[in-house]
Amino acid sequence: MTRLRFVLLVVGLALVGGLAANAPAPTPVDHHARVLGPTDPARRIPVSLVLRWGHRSALHRFLAATERSDSAASQRTMTPRQFGARFGLSDRRVARVRAALAAHGLHVGQLYPQRTALRVRGSAAAVERVFATRLEERVDRQGQRGRVPVRPPRIPAWLHEDVVAVTGLDTRPRLRPAANSTAEVGHGFSANDLARIYDMAPLRDRGILGQGETVGVVSLYSHDPSDVARYESEVGASGPPVQTILLGGGAVPAPSRQLAVNNEMEVDLDLDVIRGLAPGAQVLNYEAPNGPFDPANVINRIVKDNRARIISDSWGVCELAFHRGELTAEQHALEAAVGSGITVFAASGDAGAYDCKLKDPSAPPILSVDWPAASPSVIGVGGTTLSVSEGPQYLSEAGWEDSVQGIGGGGGLSQRWAIPAYQEGRGVDNHDSNGARQVPDVAGPSDPSSGVFIVQGGKIRGPIGGTSAAAPFWAASMALIRQDAAGQGVRFPTSLAPLLYRIAAQPGSHAFHDVLVGGNLHYRATRGWDYSTGLGSPDVAALDAAIIRAQGG
């Protein structure tokens, strides 16, 4: 580590390392919301208690070890139950929490086997009393209802030793899809086009289509299965059908047609890209309501099920829109995912370097990044504008930005998380570096003008883009690479992100298209890593060979 990088890291840890501090953050104010009144005291509501790690220092040592290629931990994964037993609260401490909650009128439900959180249910009056807050019902300007804690909740002294935060009190639908459409009328690229452009043909020619791999998709809205079937017919894809798993009763219908169309477009985009690029993979579509089921519990459920080794998440929000406790909850879930050998690809957002701008359009733009792409346990996926020649064949890419519409690939510096040790290489240490997590890690095709087509409402629609296209693109690509590695007897690393940075740093590496032009409305694409496109987009066949070689194949 260079002296400059060490100094920046120390400064960054001082600035952002205290995320899980006990002092609560204020509730973000929505000046456009209308208050409907207090929550009915008798109404039974679910909340989640974020459990402290029983062996936090051991967990951090383990996660750090997964990032080193010379460590046995980099090749070892655990089941969720093994992870919870090693790093979570002991049975005795969990039993103590259960008994204390029951004495205060709260019913304890599910304990995730990875011991990240405990699901609890009780009357609104009991919840308000235990967590020293007051709940009220609101409706936003789009007609979406939600419950909000008027005062930040506090963990009582009798829980403080075992519980770090409470989530689920704020049920506003805050997460937004990172999908964008263009006003142009056209077809857009198909999955087969992307496979040709990004050099997946050598794998496909060997019959590698993702067989034996499972991809979990985070979906906060519903879709029509017949649309996916129509898309598969259009691109000639066949394989195991998408399985939808409903969480919290499934998605809540949108209050307006336009919002419903936008949300459904996101789900169709995620599923179509993965089904087209990796038709042999099993896709698990985890459908949950946006708001009532907090995002940490979607990740917790995927980890608990222990089926998917890859997660694609295209729903995010400015990281400043979440409280410390909410960020801590999802970070715990993501750490358990890494420990279980699960790779999470998250879209970096479509507001360029100003992710918080879309949270409140009336506010002045501030440099900000999207969550969960900002998590050090996630591979954040930025956006590019793709140019092709006849064929189509890959020609070039630029960092995606549209100053007229104010959209582009998300990227910049986190205001919540320190830079992870694995984030090294040319371009990472730069004049904007301040010791904070830098986003994105990689990039993929996102500009709607060079977007893909999907099937929605029984009709072909396109071109569609956004970093919501790039995240499932990377997830599907990795399903192919994982299958090839398994077929050659090569074990996949516990944590993929460090390996990607090591591969990019290798002299003469052709695994990534290093994007040198364009930007994201503030930061410019540069040689090596940059805030617009990260390490770049993949040459999938070259990346496949590099990963297998690095893992001893």
PyMOL commands that set and color helices and strands:
alter all, ss='L'
color gray80, all
select helices_A, chain A and resi 3-16+56-66+72-75+80-87+91-103+124-131+191-197+201-204+225-235+257-277+295-305+319-321+324-339+355-358+448-450+467-487+496-505+540-550
alter helices_A, ss='H'
color red, helices_A
select strands_A, chain A and resi 34-38+44-51+107-111+117-123+135-139+145-149+163-167+176-177+180-181+214-219+243-246+282-287+310-313+315-318+343-347+370-371+379-389+393-399+401-402+407-408+412-418+436-439+442-445+452-456+459-465+512-513+537-538
alter strands_A, ss='S'
color yellow, strands_A
deselect
rebuild
show_as cartoon
